[in-house]
Amino acid sequence: MARRRAAEQRGVRFQASLQRQARRRAFDPVRLVVSIASLALALLMTYLLFSAALPELFRN
């Protein structure tokens, strides 16, 4: 009985540590800045590619 309770507490503790890791991963500001910068860079590259390939698209 005590062994089962200890195992349950270990499981609860493990789940709590997983939740803490997930929370820490979700609000990592460095990763957020890097992903926003890479998205902006990808959009810029796409714009440059299309403006070089099809210049009449971006002319008024």
mmCIF file as Biopython writes it, N, C-alpha, C and O atoms, coordinates in Angstrom:
data_model
#
loop_
_atom_site.group_PDB
_atom_site.id
_atom_site.type_symbol
_atom_site.label_atom_id
_atom_site.label_alt_id
_atom_site.label_comp_id
_atom_site.label_asym_id
_atom_site.label_entity_id
_atom_site.label_seq_id
_atom_site.pdbx_PDB_ins_code
_atom_site.Cartn_x
_atom_site.Cartn_y
_atom_site.Cartn_z
_atom_site.occupancy
_atom_site.B_iso_or_equiv
_atom_site.auth_seq_id
_atom_site.auth_asym_id
_atom_site.pdbx_PDB_model_num
ATOM 1   N N  . MET A ? 1  ? 0.835  -1.204 0.000   1.0 0.0 1  A 1 
ATOM 2   C CA . MET A ? 1  ? 0.000  0.000  0.000   1.0 0.0 1  A 1 
ATOM 3   C C  . MET A ? 1  ? 0.874  1.260  0.000   1.0 0.0 1  A 1 
ATOM 4   O O  . MET A ? 1  ? 0.665  2.183  -0.787  1.0 0.0 1  A 1 
ATOM 5   N N  . ALA A ? 2  ? 1.854  1.268  0.903   1.0 0.0 2  A 1 
ATOM 6   C CA . ALA A ? 2  ? 2.744  2.432  0.969   1.0 0.0 2  A 1 
ATOM 7   C C  . ALA A ? 2  ? 3.562  2.547  -0.310  1.0 0.0 2  A 1 
ATOM 8   O O  . ALA A ? 2  ? 3.867  3.642  -0.782  1.0 0.0 2  A 1 
ATOM 9   N N  . ARG A ? 3  ? 3.910  1.375  -0.859  1.0 0.0 3  A 1 
ATOM 10  C CA . ARG A ? 3  ? 4.700  1.400  -2.092  1.0 0.0 3  A 1 
ATOM 11  C C  . ARG A ? 3  ? 3.880  1.982  -3.243  1.0 0.0 3  A 1 
ATOM 12  O O  . ARG A ? 3  ? 4.398  2.738  -4.066  1.0 0.0 3  A 1 
ATOM 13  N N  . ARG A ? 4  ? 2.585  1.617  -3.292  1.0 0.0 4  A 1 
ATOM 14  C CA . ARG A ? 4  ? 1.730  2.141  -4.358  1.0 0.0 4  A 1 
ATOM 15  C C  . ARG A ? 4  ? 1.549  3.652  -4.198  1.0 0.0 4  A 1 
ATOM 16  O O  . ARG A ? 4  ? 1.571  4.396  -5.178  1.0 0.0 4  A 1 
ATOM 17  N N  . ARG A ? 5  ? 1.368  4.097  -2.942  1.0 0.0 5  A 1 
ATOM 18  C CA . ARG A ? 5  ? 1.209  5.529  -2.706  1.0 0.0 5  A 1 
ATOM 19  C C  . ARG A ? 5  ? 2.485  6.277  -3.104  1.0 0.0 5  A 1 
ATOM 20  O O  . ARG A ? 5  ? 2.412  7.369  -3.667  1.0 0.0 5  A 1 
ATOM 21  N N  . ALA A ? 6  ? 3.634  5.700  -2.818  1.0 0.0 6  A 1 
ATOM 22  C CA . ALA A ? 6  ? 4.902  6.333  -3.200  1.0 0.0 6  A 1 
ATOM 23  C C  . ALA A ? 6  ? 5.025  6.402  -4.717  1.0 0.0 6  A 1 
ATOM 24  O O  . ALA A ? 6  ? 5.502  7.395  -5.265  1.0 0.0 6  A 1 
ATOM 25  N N  . ALA A ? 7  ? 4.591  5.336  -5.390  1.0 0.0 7  A 1 
ATOM 26  C CA . ALA A ? 7  ? 4.645  5.335  -6.858  1.0 0.0 7  A 1 
ATOM 27  C C  . ALA A ? 7  ? 3.695  6.386  -7.426  1.0 0.0 7  A 1 
ATOM 28  O O  . ALA A ? 7  ? 4.026  7.063  -8.399  1.0 0.0 7  A 1 
ATOM 29  N N  . GLU A ? 8  ? 2.505  6.522  -6.815  1.0 0.0 8  A 1 
ATOM 30  C CA . GLU A ? 8  ? 1.559  7.543  -7.286  1.0 0.0 8  A 1 
ATOM 31  C C  . GLU A ? 8  ? 2.132  8.939  -7.084  1.0 0.0 8  A 1 
ATOM 32  O O  . GLU A ? 8  ? 2.005  9.802  -7.953  1.0 0.0 8  A 1 
ATOM 33  N N  . GLN A ? 9  ? 2.767  9.159  -5.925  1.0 0.0 9  A 1 
ATOM 34  C CA . GLN A ? 9  ? 3.362  10.471 -5.676  1.0 0.0 9  A 1 
ATOM 35  C C  . GLN A ? 9  ? 4.487  10.753 -6.668  1.0 0.0 9  A 1 
ATOM 36  O O  . GLN A ? 9  ? 4.649  11.878 -7.142  1.0 0.0 9  A 1 
ATOM 37  N N  . ARG A ? 10 ? 5.261  9.709  -6.974  1.0 0.0 10 A 1 
ATOM 38  C CA . ARG A ? 10 ? 6.322  9.883  -7.970  1.0 0.0 10 A 1 
ATOM 39  C C  . ARG A ? 10 ? 5.734  10.261 -9.318  1.0 0.0 10 A 1 
ATOM 40  O O  . ARG A ? 10 ? 6.256  11.136 -10.008 1.0 0.0 10 A 1 
ATOM 41  N N  . GLY A ? 11 ? 4.629  9.588  -9.698  1.0 0.0 11 A 1 
ATOM 42  C CA . GLY A ? 11 ? 3.976  9.906  -10.967 1.0 0.0 11 A 1 
ATOM 43  C C  . GLY A ? 11 ? 3.454  11.325 -10.996 1.0 0.0 11 A 1 
ATOM 44  O O  . GLY A ? 11 ? 3.590  12.026 -11.998 1.0 0.0 11 A 1 
ATOM 45  N N  . VAL A ? 12 ? 2.849  11.753 -9.883  1.0 0.0 12 A 1 
ATOM 46  C CA . VAL A ? 12 ? 2.324  13.122 -9.803  1.0 0.0 12 A 1 
ATOM 47  C C  . VAL A ? 12 ? 3.469  14.121 -9.887  1.0 0.0 12 A 1 
ATOM 48  O O  . VAL A ? 12 ? 3.370  15.149 -10.556 1.0 0.0 12 A 1 
ATOM 49  N N  . ARG A ? 13 ? 4.568  13.796 -9.190  1.0 0.0 13 A 1 
ATOM 50  C CA . ARG A ? 13 ? 5.722  14.691 -9.223  1.0 0.0 13 A 1 
ATOM 51  C C  . ARG A ? 13 ? 6.301  14.763 -10.632 1.0 0.0 13 A 1 
ATOM 52  O O  . ARG A ? 13 ? 6.702  15.830 -11.096 1.0 0.0 13 A 1 
ATOM 53  N N  . PHE A ? 14 ? 6.339  13.609 -11.307 1.0 0.0 14 A 1 
ATOM 54  C CA . PHE A ? 14 ? 6.867  13.565 -12.677 1.0 0.0 14 A 1 
ATOM 55  C C  . PHE A ? 14 ? 5.989  14.387 -13.609 1.0 0.0 14 A 1 
ATOM 56  O O  . PHE A ? 14 ? 6.495  15.129 -14.451 1.0 0.0 14 A 1 
ATOM 57  N N  . GLN A ? 15 ? 4.655  14.255 -13.458 1.0 0.0 15 A 1 
ATOM 58  C CA . GLN A ? 15 ? 3.744  15.047 -14.297 1.0 0.0 15 A 1 
ATOM 59  C C  . GLN A ? 15 ? 3.927  16.539 -14.034 1.0 0.0 15 A 1 
ATOM 60  O O  . GLN A ? 15 ? 3.907  17.346 -14.964 1.0 0.0 15 A 1 
ATOM 61  N N  . ALA A ? 16 ? 4.103  16.901 -12.770 1.0 0.0 16 A 1 
ATOM 62  C CA . ALA A ? 16 ? 4.294  18.313 -12.433 1.0 0.0 16 A 1 
ATOM 63  C C  . ALA A ? 16 ? 5.586  18.840 -13.042 1.0 0.0 16 A 1 
ATOM 64  O O  . ALA A ? 16 ? 5.632  19.970 -13.526 1.0 0.0 16 A 1 
ATOM 65  N N  . SER A ? 17 ? 6.637  18.019 -13.019 1.0 0.0 17 A 1 
ATOM 66  C CA . SER A ? 17 ? 7.894  18.479 -13.612 1.0 0.0 17 A 1 
ATOM 67  C C  . SER A ? 17 ? 7.754  18.601 -15.124 1.0 0.0 17 A 1 
ATOM 68  O O  . SER A ? 17 ? 8.335  19.502 -15.729 1.0 0.0 17 A 1 
ATOM 69  N N  . LEU A ? 18 ? 6.987  17.699 -15.742 1.0 0.0 18 A 1 
ATOM 70  C CA . LEU A ? 18 ? 6.744  17.816 -17.188 1.0 0.0 18 A 1 
ATOM 71  C C  . LEU A ? 18 ? 5.986  19.100 -17.499 1.0 0.0 18 A 1 
ATOM 72  O O  . LEU A ? 18 ? 6.294  19.787 -18.473 1.0 0.0 18 A 1 
ATOM 73  N N  . GLN A ? 19 ? 4.989  19.425 -16.665 1.0 0.0 19 A 1 
ATOM 74  C CA . GLN A ? 19 ? 4.230  20.655 -16.887 1.0 0.0 19 A 1 
ATOM 75  C C  . GLN A ? 19 ? 5.122  21.881 -16.724 1.0 0.0 19 A 1 
ATOM 76  O O  . GLN A ? 19 ? 5.005  22.846 -17.479 1.0 0.0 19 A 1 
ATOM 77  N N  . ARG A ? 20 ? 6.026  21.837 -15.721 1.0 0.0 20 A 1 
ATOM 78  C CA . ARG A ? 20 ? 6.946  22.961 -15.537 1.0 0.0 20 A 1 
ATOM 79  C C  . ARG A ? 20 ? 7.855  23.119 -16.751 1.0 0.0 20 A 1 
ATOM 80  O O  . ARG A ? 20 ? 8.098  24.235 -17.209 1.0 0.0 20 A 1 
ATOM 81  N N  . GLN A ? 21 ? 8.357  21.995 -17.270 1.0 0.0 21 A 1 
ATOM 82  C CA . GLN A ? 21 ? 9.223  22.066 -18.455 1.0 0.0 21 A 1 
ATOM 83  C C  . GLN A ? 21 ? 8.453  22.615 -19.645 1.0 0.0 21 A 1 
ATOM 84  O O  . GLN A ? 21 ? 8.982  23.431 -20.400 1.0 0.0 21 A 1 
ATOM 85  N N  . ALA A ? 22 ? 7.204  22.177 -19.823 1.0 0.0 22 A 1 
ATOM 86  C CA . ALA A ? 22 ? 6.399  22.646 -20.954 1.0 0.0 22 A 1 
ATOM 87  C C  . ALA A ? 22 ? 6.142  24.145 -20.818 1.0 0.0 22 A 1 
ATOM 88  O O  . ALA A ? 22 ? 6.195  24.879 -21.805 1.0 0.0 22 A 1 
ATOM 89  N N  . ARG A ? 23 ? 5.862  24.599 -19.591 1.0 0.0 23 A 1 
ATOM 90  C CA . ARG A ? 23 ? 5.612  26.021 -19.387 1.0 0.0 23 A 1 
ATOM 91  C C  . ARG A ? 23 ? 6.873  26.828 -19.675 1.0 0.0 23 A 1 
ATOM 92  O O  . ARG A ? 23 ? 6.812  27.895 -20.286 1.0 0.0 23 A 1 
ATOM 93  N N  . ARG A ? 24 ? 8.023  26.305 -19.227 1.0 0.0 24 A 1 
ATOM 94  C CA . ARG A ? 24 ? 9.273  27.020 -19.459 1.0 0.0 24 A 1 
ATOM 95  C C  . ARG A ? 24 ? 9.571  27.074 -20.959 1.0 0.0 24 A 1 
ATOM 96  O O  . ARG A ? 24 ? 10.057 28.084 -21.467 1.0 0.0 24 A 1 
ATOM 97  N N  . ARG A ? 25 ? 9.277  25.984 -21.658 1.0 0.0 25 A 1 
ATOM 98  C CA . ARG A ? 25 ? 9.519  25.939 -23.095 1.0 0.0 25 A 1 
ATOM 99  C C  . ARG A ? 25 ? 8.574  26.882 -23.840 1.0 0.0 25 A 1 
ATOM 100 O O  . ARG A ? 25 ? 8.966  27.493 -24.834 1.0 0.0 25 A 1 
ATOM 101 N N  . ALA A ? 26 ? 7.339  27.002 -23.367 1.0 0.0 26 A 1 
ATOM 102 C CA . ALA A ? 26 ? 6.339  27.801 -24.083 1.0 0.0 26 A 1 
ATOM 103 C C  . ALA A ? 26 ? 6.682  29.287 -24.025 1.0 0.0 26 A 1 
ATOM 104 O O  . ALA A ? 26 ? 6.408  30.016 -24.978 1.0 0.0 26 A 1 
ATOM 105 N N  . PHE A ? 27 ? 7.274  29.748 -22.928 1.0 0.0 27 A 1 
ATOM 106 C CA . PHE A ? 27 ? 7.531  31.179 -22.765 1.0 0.0 27 A 1 
ATOM 107 C C  . PHE A ? 27 ? 9.015  31.494 -22.827 1.0 0.0 27 A 1 
ATOM 108 O O  . PHE A ? 27 ? 9.497  32.366 -22.104 1.0 0.0 27 A 1 
ATOM 109 N N  . ASP A ? 28 ? 9.745  30.785 -23.691 1.0 0.0 28 A 1 
ATOM 110 C CA . ASP A ? 28 ? 11.157 31.079 -23.866 1.0 0.0 28 A 1 
ATOM 111 C C  . ASP A ? 28 ? 11.283 32.281 -24.805 1.0 0.0 28 A 1 
ATOM 112 O O  . ASP A ? 28 ? 11.020 32.144 -26.000 1.0 0.0 28 A 1 
ATOM 113 N N  . PRO A ? 29 ? 11.675 33.446 -24.302 1.0 0.0 29 A 1 
ATOM 114 C CA . PRO A ? 29 ? 11.681 34.645 -25.153 1.0 0.0 29 A 1 
ATOM 115 C C  . PRO A ? 29 ? 12.694 34.567 -26.286 1.0 0.0 29 A 1 
ATOM 116 O O  . PRO A ? 29 ? 12.463 35.119 -27.361 1.0 0.0 29 A 1 
ATOM 117 N N  . VAL A ? 30 ? 13.817 33.886 -26.056 1.0 0.0 30 A 1 
ATOM 118 C CA . VAL A ? 30 ? 14.832 33.782 -27.111 1.0 0.0 30 A 1 
ATOM 119 C C  . VAL A ? 30 ? 14.275 33.007 -28.291 1.0 0.0 30 A 1 
ATOM 120 O O  . VAL A ? 30 ? 14.431 33.411 -29.443 1.0 0.0 30 A 1 
ATOM 121 N N  . ARG A ? 31 ? 13.621 31.885 -27.994 1.0 0.0 31 A 1 
ATOM 122 C CA . ARG A ? 31 ? 13.047 31.075 -29.076 1.0 0.0 31 A 1 
ATOM 123 C C  . ARG A ? 31 ? 11.938 31.836 -29.800 1.0 0.0 31 A 1 
ATOM 124 O O  . ARG A ? 31 ? 11.783 31.708 -31.015 1.0 0.0 31 A 1 
ATOM 125 N N  . LEU A ? 32 ? 11.167 32.628 -29.051 1.0 0.0 32 A 1 
ATOM 126 C CA . LEU A ? 32 ? 10.104 33.430 -29.667 1.0 0.0 32 A 1 
ATOM 127 C C  . LEU A ? 32 ? 10.692 34.457 -30.629 1.0 0.0 32 A 1 
ATOM 128 O O  . LEU A ? 32 ? 10.201 34.610 -31.748 1.0 0.0 32 A 1 
ATOM 129 N N  . VAL A ? 33 ? 11.741 35.162 -30.203 1.0 0.0 33 A 1 
ATOM 130 C CA . VAL A ? 33 ? 12.380 36.168 -31.057 1.0 0.0 33 A 1 
ATOM 131 C C  . VAL A ? 33 ? 12.996 35.513 -32.281 1.0 0.0 33 A 1 
ATOM 132 O O  . VAL A ? 33 ? 12.893 36.042 -33.389 1.0 0.0 33 A 1 
ATOM 133 N N  . VAL A ? 34 ? 13.638 34.364 -32.089 1.0 0.0 34 A 1 
ATOM 134 C CA . VAL A ? 34 ? 14.273 33.676 -33.217 1.0 0.0 34 A 1 
ATOM 135 C C  . VAL A ? 34 ? 13.228 33.223 -34.225 1.0 0.0 34 A 1 
ATOM 136 O O  . VAL A ? 34 ? 13.439 33.349 -35.431 1.0 0.0 34 A 1 
ATOM 137 N N  . SER A ? 35 ? 12.097 32.693 -33.746 1.0 0.0 35 A 1 
ATOM 138 C CA . SER A ? 35 ? 11.079 32.225 -34.688 1.0 0.0 35 A 1 
ATOM 139 C C  . SER A ? 35 ? 10.419 33.398 -35.416 1.0 0.0 35 A 1 
ATOM 140 O O  . SER A ? 35 ? 10.114 33.282 -36.603 1.0 0.0 35 A 1 
ATOM 141 N N  . ILE A ? 36 ? 10.194 34.523 -34.733 1.0 0.0 36 A 1 
ATOM 142 C CA . ILE A ? 36 ? 9.626  35.694 -35.409 1.0 0.0 36 A 1 
ATOM 143 C C  . ILE A ? 36 ? 10.605 36.232 -36.451 1.0 0.0 36 A 1 
ATOM 144 O O  . ILE A ? 36 ? 10.206 36.605 -37.554 1.0 0.0 36 A 1 
ATOM 145 N N  . ALA A ? 37 ? 11.894 36.270 -36.093 1.0 0.0 37 A 1 
ATOM 146 C CA . ALA A ? 37 ? 12.897 36.770 -37.039 1.0 0.0 37 A 1 
ATOM 147 C C  . ALA A ? 37 ? 13.015 35.855 -38.250 1.0 0.0 37 A 1 
ATOM 148 O O  . ALA A ? 37 ? 13.156 36.334 -39.375 1.0 0.0 37 A 1 
ATOM 149 N N  . SER A ? 38 ? 12.958 34.542 -38.033 1.0 0.0 38 A 1 
ATOM 150 C CA . SER A ? 38 ? 13.075 33.632 -39.175 1.0 0.0 38 A 1 
ATOM 151 C C  . SER A ? 38 ? 11.834 33.710 -40.064 1.0 0.0 38 A 1 
ATOM 152 O O  . SER A ? 38 ? 11.933 33.577 -41.284 1.0 0.0 38 A 1 
ATOM 153 N N  . LEU A ? 39 ? 10.670 33.925 -39.456 1.0 0.0 39 A 1 
ATOM 154 C CA . LEU A ? 39 ? 9.459  34.105 -40.258 1.0 0.0 39 A 1 
ATOM 155 C C  . LEU A ? 39 ? 9.548  35.385 -41.093 1.0 0.0 39 A 1 
ATOM 156 O O  . LEU A ? 39 ? 9.194  35.384 -42.272 1.0 0.0 39 A 1 
ATOM 157 N N  . ALA A ? 40 ? 10.018 36.470 -40.484 1.0 0.0 40 A 1 
ATOM 158 C CA . ALA A ? 40 ? 10.173 37.726 -41.225 1.0 0.0 40 A 1 
ATOM 159 C C  . ALA A ? 40 ? 11.188 37.573 -42.347 1.0 0.0 40 A 1 
ATOM 160 O O  . ALA A ? 40 ? 10.998 38.101 -43.442 1.0 0.0 40 A 1 
ATOM 161 N N  . LEU A ? 41 ? 12.270 36.847 -42.070 1.0 0.0 41 A 1 
ATOM 162 C CA . LEU A ? 41 ? 13.284 36.621 -43.099 1.0 0.0 41 A 1 
ATOM 163 C C  . LEU A ? 41 ? 12.731 35.788 -44.245 1.0 0.0 41 A 1 
ATOM 164 O O  . LEU A ? 41 ? 13.034 36.050 -45.409 1.0 0.0 41 A 1 
ATOM 165 N N  . ALA A ? 42 ? 11.920 34.784 -43.920 1.0 0.0 42 A 1 
ATOM 166 C CA . ALA A ? 42 ? 11.314 33.960 -44.972 1.0 0.0 42 A 1 
ATOM 167 C C  . ALA A ? 42 ? 10.357 34.790 -45.824 1.0 0.0 42 A 1 
ATOM 168 O O  . ALA A ? 42 ? 10.319 34.630 -47.043 1.0 0.0 42 A 1 
ATOM 169 N N  . LEU A ? 43 ? 9.581  35.679 -45.191 1.0 0.0 43 A 1 
ATOM 170 C CA . LEU A ? 43 ? 8.684  36.551 -45.958 1.0 0.0 43 A 1 
ATOM 171 C C  . LEU A ? 43 ? 9.471  37.507 -46.852 1.0 0.0 43 A 1 
ATOM 172 O O  . LEU A ? 43 ? 9.089  37.752 -47.997 1.0 0.0 43 A 1 
ATOM 173 N N  . LEU A ? 44 ? 10.571 38.045 -46.322 1.0 0.0 44 A 1 
ATOM 174 C CA . LEU A ? 44 ? 11.406 38.938 -47.122 1.0 0.0 44 A 1 
ATOM 175 C C  . LEU A ? 44 ? 12.002 38.206 -48.319 1.0 0.0 44 A 1 
ATOM 176 O O  . LEU A ? 44 ? 12.009 38.732 -49.432 1.0 0.0 44 A 1 
ATOM 177 N N  . MET A ? 45 ? 12.502 36.992 -48.090 1.0 0.0 45 A 1 
ATOM 178 C CA . MET A ? 45 ? 13.081 36.207 -49.186 1.0 0.0 45 A 1 
ATOM 179 C C  . MET A ? 45 ? 12.025 35.890 -50.244 1.0 0.0 45 A 1 
ATOM 180 O O  . MET A ? 45 ? 12.300 35.939 -51.442 1.0 0.0 45 A 1 
ATOM 181 N N  . THR A ? 46 ? 10.821 35.565 -49.791 1.0 0.0 46 A 1 
ATOM 182 C CA . THR A ? 46 ? 9.742  35.276 -50.746 1.0 0.0 46 A 1 
ATOM 183 C C  . THR A ? 46 ? 9.416  36.512 -51.572 1.0 0.0 46 A 1 
ATOM 184 O O  . THR A ? 46 ? 9.234  36.423 -52.787 1.0 0.0 46 A 1 
ATOM 185 N N  . TYR A ? 47 ? 9.342  37.666 -50.913 1.0 0.0 47 A 1 
ATOM 186 C CA . TYR A ? 47 ? 9.069  38.913 -51.640 1.0 0.0 47 A 1 
ATOM 187 C C  . TYR A ? 47 ? 10.174 39.201 -52.653 1.0 0.0 47 A 1 
ATOM 188 O O  . TYR A ? 47 ? 9.897  39.563 -53.796 1.0 0.0 47 A 1 
ATOM 189 N N  . LEU A ? 48 ? 11.431 39.039 -52.224 1.0 0.0 48 A 1 
ATOM 190 C CA . LEU A ? 48 ? 12.542 39.312 -53.137 1.0 0.0 48 A 1 
ATOM 191 C C  . LEU A ? 48 ? 12.533 38.355 -54.319 1.0 0.0 48 A 1 
ATOM 192 O O  . LEU A ? 48 ? 12.797 38.754 -55.453 1.0 0.0 48 A 1 
ATOM 193 N N  . LEU A ? 49 ? 12.229 37.097 -54.049 1.0 0.0 49 A 1 
ATOM 194 C CA . LEU A ? 49 ? 12.184 36.107 -55.129 1.0 0.0 49 A 1 
ATOM 195 C C  . LEU A ? 49 ? 11.109 36.466 -56.141 1.0 0.0 49 A 1 
ATOM 196 O O  . LEU A ? 49 ? 11.354 36.456 -57.347 1.0 0.0 49 A 1 
ATOM 197 N N  . PHE A ? 50 ? 9.909  36.785 -55.646 1.0 0.0 50 A 1 
ATOM 198 C CA . PHE A ? 50 ? 8.816  37.093 -56.563 1.0 0.0 50 A 1 
ATOM 199 C C  . PHE A ? 50 ? 9.040  38.417 -57.276 1.0 0.0 50 A 1 
ATOM 200 O O  . PHE A ? 50 ? 8.687  38.549 -58.448 1.0 0.0 50 A 1 
ATOM 201 N N  . SER A ? 51 ? 9.619  39.402 -56.594 1.0 0.0 51 A 1 
ATOM 202 C CA . SER A ? 51 ? 9.845  40.689 -57.262 1.0 0.0 51 A 1 
ATOM 203 C C  . SER A ? 51 ? 10.941 40.564 -58.312 1.0 0.0 51 A 1 
ATOM 204 O O  . SER A ? 51 ? 10.936 41.302 -59.297 1.0 0.0 51 A 1 
ATOM 205 N N  . ALA A ? 52 ? 11.879 39.642 -58.118 1.0 0.0 52 A 1 
ATOM 206 C CA . ALA A ? 52 ? 12.909 39.427 -59.134 1.0 0.0 52 A 1 
ATOM 207 C C  . ALA A ? 52 ? 12.350 38.612 -60.297 1.0 0.0 52 A 1 
ATOM 208 O O  . ALA A ? 52 ? 12.679 38.875 -61.454 1.0 0.0 52 A 1 
ATOM 209 N N  . ALA A ? 53 ? 11.514 37.631 -59.997 1.0 0.0 53 A 1 
ATOM 210 C CA . ALA A ? 53 ? 11.009 36.745 -61.048 1.0 0.0 53 A 1 
ATOM 211 C C  . ALA A ? 53 ? 9.866  37.398 -61.818 1.0 0.0 53 A 1 
ATOM 212 O O  . ALA A ? 53 ? 9.790  37.281 -63.041 1.0 0.0 53 A 1 
ATOM 213 N N  . LEU A ? 54 ? 8.982  38.083 -61.106 1.0 0.0 54 A 1 
ATOM 214 C CA . LEU A ? 54 ? 7.802  38.683 -61.746 1.0 0.0 54 A 1 
ATOM 215 C C  . LEU A ? 54 ? 7.709  40.151 -61.345 1.0 0.0 54 A 1 
ATOM 216 O O  . LEU A ? 54 ? 6.902  40.499 -60.483 1.0 0.0 54 A 1 
ATOM 217 N N  . PRO A ? 55 ? 8.512  41.013 -61.948 1.0 0.0 55 A 1 
ATOM 218 C CA . PRO A ? 55 ? 8.532  42.415 -61.493 1.0 0.0 55 A 1 
ATOM 219 C C  . PRO A ? 55 ? 7.226  43.162 -61.735 1.0 0.0 55 A 1 
ATOM 220 O O  . PRO A ? 55 ? 6.954  44.149 -61.051 1.0 0.0 55 A 1 
ATOM 221 N N  . GLU A ? 56 ? 6.415  42.720 -62.685 1.0 0.0 56 A 1 
ATOM 222 C CA . GLU A ? 56 ? 5.170  43.447 -62.968 1.0 0.0 56 A 1 
ATOM 223 C C  . GLU A ? 56 ? 4.130  43.254 -61.869 1.0 0.0 56 A 1 
ATOM 224 O O  . GLU A ? 56 ? 3.138  43.981 -61.829 1.0 0.0 56 A 1 
ATOM 225 N N  . LEU A ? 57 ? 4.338  42.292 -60.983 1.0 0.0 57 A 1 
ATOM 226 C CA . LEU A ? 57 ? 3.390  42.087 -59.875 1.0 0.0 57 A 1 
ATOM 227 C C  . LEU A ? 57 ? 3.383  43.273 -58.919 1.0 0.0 57 A 1 
ATOM 228 O O  . LEU A ? 57 ? 2.327  43.657 -58.415 1.0 0.0 57 A 1 
ATOM 229 N N  . PHE A ? 58 ? 4.564  43.860 -58.663 1.0 0.0 58 A 1 
ATOM 230 C CA . PHE A ? 58 ? 4.689  44.877 -57.623 1.0 0.0 58 A 1 
ATOM 231 C C  . PHE A ? 58 ? 4.760  46.284 -58.193 1.0 0.0 58 A 1 
ATOM 232 O O  . PHE A ? 58 ? 5.095  47.222 -57.470 1.0 0.0 58 A 1 
ATOM 233 N N  . ARG A ? 59 ? 4.453  46.448 -59.465 1.0 0.0 59 A 1 
ATOM 234 C CA . ARG A ? 59 ? 4.435  47.782 -60.064 1.0 0.0 59 A 1 
ATOM 235 C C  . ARG A ? 59 ? 3.012  48.307 -60.104 1.0 0.0 59 A 1 
ATOM 236 O O  . ARG A ? 59 ? 2.060  47.549 -60.290 1.0 0.0 59 A 1 
ATOM 237 N N  . ASN A ? 60 ? 2.880  49.614 -59.929 1.0 0.0 60 A 1 
ATOM 238 C CA . ASN A ? 60 ? 1.538  50.217 -59.996 1.0 0.0 60 A 1 
ATOM 239 C C  . ASN A ? 60 ? 1.192  50.547 -61.440 1.0 0.0 60 A 1 
ATOM 240 O O  . ASN A ? 60 ? 0.108  51.062 -61.712 1.0 0.0 60 A 1 
#
